Amino acid sequence: MSKANRLDRRAVVSSLLKDRKGTIAVGGLGASTYDIAAAGDHPRNFYLWGAMGGAVMIGLGLALAQPKLPVVVITGDGEMLMGIGSLATVGLQKPANLSIIVLDNEAYGETGGQVSHTASVVDLVGVAKSCGIVNAQSLETMSEIEAFAPSLQDVSTGPRFASVKIDAANLERMLAGRDGIFMLNRLRGDLGFGPI
Amino acid sequence: MHARAEAPAESSNSWPEDIFSILQRFDVRQVPYVPDAGHSELIQRVLASKTMRGISLTTEEEGVALLAGAWAGGQRGVLLMQSSGVGNCINMLSLTQIFRFPFLTLVTMRGEWGEFNPWQVPMGSTTQAVFELSGVKVLRASHPDEVREVMEAAAGQAYNACTPTAVLLSQRLIGAKVFTK
């Protein structure tokens, strides 16, 4: 069920990636991957169709390998909860070029809309802060999103974490590519790495 | 240092040092780990290294995802864990098939060879099968003088051929943990 005053997830992601420049965008399993695809396919998009709970860690591996490039992980509350410990690992490593955005609809939208822990007890911003990610906030309006978006390009002040409460409506699936080897090598190629 | 290449079995080098030097030669940069006593010397070497980054995890599956991201960004890595952590990785190991990236993990074995703690035995007994069912090739070292050779083979096939590989460092090699009051 949709709650009042929640943001449209596609508008949020589109705004965050509008002036992405060299940003690598990792999409967590589920609707977040569709949102990134809907904002426009890009060789630096990294769509996950599985490995639930792994999005932040894939982003961390990328961020440590490419410290001069902005890396943004965009994922959902369910995917984030499954890999919640990875926030502690990020807090310890403090990659200055990594941003984590959680699109929080308080539900498992892909599987029937069952409520998630964030609907009642879990405050993800509080979790991120207590894991050592000092730069953690919730974003509640589109103007806050637009003001926040340029900070993704700042590779010296991360890690940063933002939670965005979004409308729980299931939007039309925007099917991203799901050939992992193609996508991986497309990204590596764009970063200047050849095949083995 | 270069003498090590011809060093015989009675070499004074410790086997963790052999592992470290091979990882160094293969330009391994990210080393995620969940601590284990059997890996403690290697972890110390990694944390003191200028070229490798030791990354402490809260659970082993984080390391599988991290290494996929590292490779996407152009770096090689290796995951250090003990056998009880292998079960935590199962779903995340699907990334080794999906991405065909150079996955290498070094696993110190528990639950075998004079194990005192029965709670280690179930996962220790299924570690090799779990890897094989997940599409990861398994090599094993049980004696100090074979560690270097096994590691050379494992690193070679993982990094040169993107063949996901696990090296099981047997409890016979690391010594059964002694529990005293």
Chai-1 contact restraints between the chains, C-beta under 6 A:
chainA,res_idxA,chainB,res_idxB,connection_type,confidence,min_distance_angstrom,max_distance_angstrom,comment,restraint_id
A,G50,B,S94,contact,1.0,0.0,6.0,A-B,restraint_1
A,A51,B,M92,contact,1.0,0.0,6.0,A-B,restraint_2
A,A51,B,L95,contact,1.0,0.0,6.0,A-B,restraint_3
A,G54,B,A65,contact,1.0,0.0,6.0,A-B,restraint_4
A,G54,B,M92,contact,1.0,0.0,6.0,A-B,restraint_5
A,M57,B,E62,contact,1.0,0.0,6.0,A-B,restraint_6
A,M57,B,A65,contact,1.0,0.0,6.0,A-B,restraint_7
A,M57,B,L66,contact,1.0,0.0,6.0,A-B,restraint_8
A,I58,B,A65,contact,1.0,0.0,6.0,A-B,restraint_9
A,I58,B,A68,contact,1.0,0.0,6.0,A-B,restraint_10
A,I58,B,G69,contact,1.0,0.0,6.0,A-B,restraint_11
A,L60,B,L66,contact,1.0,0.0,6.0,A-B,restraint_12
A,G61,B,L66,contact,1.0,0.0,6.0,A-B,restraint_13
A,G61,B,G69,contact,1.0,0.0,6.0,A-B,restraint_14
A,G61,B,A70,contact,1.0,0.0,6.0,A-B,restraint_15
A,L62,B,G69,contact,1.0,0.0,6.0,A-B,restraint_16
A,L62,B,A72,contact,1.0,0.0,6.0,A-B,restraint_17
A,L62,B,G73,contact,1.0,0.0,6.0,A-B,restraint_18
A,A65,B,A70,contact,1.0,0.0,6.0,A-B,restraint_19
A,A65,B,G73,contact,1.0,0.0,6.0,A-B,restraint_20
A,A65,B,G74,contact,1.0,0.0,6.0,A-B,restraint_21
A,A65,B,Q75,contact,1.0,0.0,6.0,A-B,restraint_22
A,Q66,B,G73,contact,1.0,0.0,6.0,A-B,restraint_23
A,G85,B,T58,contact,1.0,0.0,6.0,A-B,restraint_24
A,G85,B,T59,contact,1.0,0.0,6.0,A-B,restraint_25
A,S86,B,E62,contact,1.0,0.0,6.0,A-B,restraint_26
A,A88,B,T58,contact,1.0,0.0,6.0,A-B,restraint_27
A,T89,B,L57,contact,1.0,0.0,6.0,A-B,restraint_28
A,T89,B,T58,contact,1.0,0.0,6.0,A-B,restraint_29
A,T89,B,E62,contact,1.0,0.0,6.0,A-B,restraint_30
A,G180,B,I98,contact,1.0,0.0,6.0,A-B,restraint_31
A,G180,B,F99,contact,1.0,0.0,6.0,A-B,restraint_32
A,I181,B,R100,contact,1.0,0.0,6.0,A-B,restraint_33
A,L184,B,A72,contact,1.0,0.0,6.0,A-B,restraint_34
A,L184,B,F99,contact,1.0,0.0,6.0,A-B,restraint_35
A,L187,B,A72,contact,1.0,0.0,6.0,A-B,restraint_36
A,F193,B,G74,contact,1.0,0.0,6.0,A-B,restraint_37
A,I196,B,C162,contact,1.0,0.0,6.0,A-B,restraint_38
